[in-house]
Amino acid sequence: MNIVASELFGKQLAEIADFIAQDSPSRAAHFVESLGTRLALVTNHPFACRRSIYGDRDDQRDLIFKGYTIVYLIVRAKNEIVLLQIFAQNLPEGFDSA
């Protein structure tokens, strides 16, 4: 399966990386790299993560990574995993699973 990041996910990840980089640019780079490695594993087993608590679809999942929740959607027809949002303790605002 291919990984596709939504515009919102990209924006949120950039904000998280910028925040981490204020303290340590190398930690920010490592965070993004490690997330990419973890997401690559999800492509082989997309249903391994829990069913999302932020939606009521079986193909919407939550990956927990270093205290962050990554909500993604499995689109079998396109052989894609769409990354919808990434957030920490704060709840997603205006979450839309489509």
Contacts in CASP RR format, 6 or more apart in sequence:
PFRMAT RR
TARGET T0000
AUTHOR 0000-0000-0000
METHOD contacts of the structure
MODEL  1
MNIVASELFGKQLAEIADFIAQDSPSRAAHFVESLGTRLALVTNHPFACR
RSIYGDRDDQRDLIFKGYTIVYLIVRAKNEIVLLQIFAQNLPEGFDSA
1 43 0 8 1.000
1 46 0 8 1.000
1 74 0 8 1.000
1 79 0 8 1.000
1 80 0 8 1.000
1 81 0 8 1.000
2 43 0 8 1.000
2 79 0 8 1.000
2 80 0 8 1.000
2 81 0 8 1.000
3 39 0 8 1.000
3 40 0 8 1.000
3 42 0 8 1.000
3 43 0 8 1.000
3 80 0 8 1.000
3 81 0 8 1.000
3 83 0 8 1.000
4 80 0 8 1.000
4 81 0 8 1.000
4 82 0 8 1.000
4 83 0 8 1.000
5 13 0 8 1.000
5 82 0 8 1.000
5 83 0 8 1.000
6 82 0 8 1.000
6 83 0 8 1.000
6 84 0 8 1.000
6 85 0 8 1.000
8 84 0 8 1.000
8 85 0 8 1.000
9 70 0 8 1.000
9 83 0 8 1.000
9 84 0 8 1.000
9 85 0 8 1.000
9 86 0 8 1.000
10 83 0 8 1.000
12 85 0 8 1.000
12 86 0 8 1.000
12 87 0 8 1.000
13 32 0 8 1.000
13 35 0 8 1.000
13 86 0 8 1.000
16 31 0 8 1.000
16 68 0 8 1.000
16 86 0 8 1.000
16 88 0 8 1.000
17 28 0 8 1.000
17 29 0 8 1.000
17 31 0 8 1.000
17 32 0 8 1.000
18 28 0 8 1.000
20 27 0 8 1.000
20 28 0 8 1.000
20 31 0 8 1.000
21 27 0 8 1.000
21 28 0 8 1.000
31 66 0 8 1.000
34 65 0 8 1.000
34 66 0 8 1.000
35 65 0 8 1.000
35 66 0 8 1.000
35 70 0 8 1.000
38 63 0 8 1.000
38 65 0 8 1.000
39 63 0 8 1.000
39 70 0 8 1.000
39 81 0 8 1.000
39 83 0 8 1.000
42 48 0 8 1.000
42 49 0 8 1.000
42 63 0 8 1.000
42 72 0 8 1.000
42 81 0 8 1.000
43 81 0 8 1.000
46 61 0 8 1.000
46 72 0 8 1.000
46 74 0 8 1.000
46 81 0 8 1.000
47 61 0 8 1.000
47 74 0 8 1.000
49 61 0 8 1.000
49 62 0 8 1.000
49 63 0 8 1.000
49 64 0 8 1.000
49 72 0 8 1.000
50 61 0 8 1.000
50 62 0 8 1.000
51 58 0 8 1.000
51 60 0 8 1.000
51 61 0 8 1.000
51 62 0 8 1.000
52 60 0 8 1.000
52 61 0 8 1.000
52 62 0 8 1.000
52 71 0 8 1.000
52 97 0 8 1.000
53 62 0 8 1.000
54 60 0 8 1.000
54 62 0 8 1.000
54 71 0 8 1.000
54 92 0 8 1.000
54 95 0 8 1.000
54 97 0 8 1.000
55 95 0 8 1.000
55 97 0 8 1.000
57 73 0 8 1.000
57 97 0 8 1.000
59 73 0 8 1.000
59 74 0 8 1.000
59 75 0 8 1.000
59 76 0 8 1.000
60 71 0 8 1.000
60 72 0 8 1.000
60 73 0 8 1.000
60 74 0 8 1.000
60 84 0 8 1.000
60 97 0 8 1.000
61 71 0 8 1.000
61 72 0 8 1.000
61 73 0 8 1.000
61 74 0 8 1.000
62 69 0 8 1.000
62 70 0 8 1.000
62 71 0 8 1.000
62 72 0 8 1.000
63 69 0 8 1.000
63 70 0 8 1.000
63 72 0 8 1.000
64 70 0 8 1.000
67 88 0 8 1.000
68 86 0 8 1.000
68 87 0 8 1.000
68 88 0 8 1.000
69 85 0 8 1.000
69 86 0 8 1.000
69 87 0 8 1.000
69 88 0 8 1.000
70 83 0 8 1.000
70 85 0 8 1.000
70 86 0 8 1.000
71 83 0 8 1.000
71 84 0 8 1.000
71 85 0 8 1.000
71 86 0 8 1.000
71 92 0 8 1.000
71 95 0 8 1.000
71 97 0 8 1.000
72 81 0 8 1.000
72 82 0 8 1.000
72 83 0 8 1.000
72 84 0 8 1.000
73 81 0 8 1.000
73 82 0 8 1.000
73 84 0 8 1.000
73 97 0 8 1.000
74 80 0 8 1.000
74 81 0 8 1.000
75 81 0 8 1.000
75 82 0 8 1.000
84 95 0 8 1.000
84 97 0 8 1.000
85 92 0 8 1.000
85 95 0 8 1.000
END
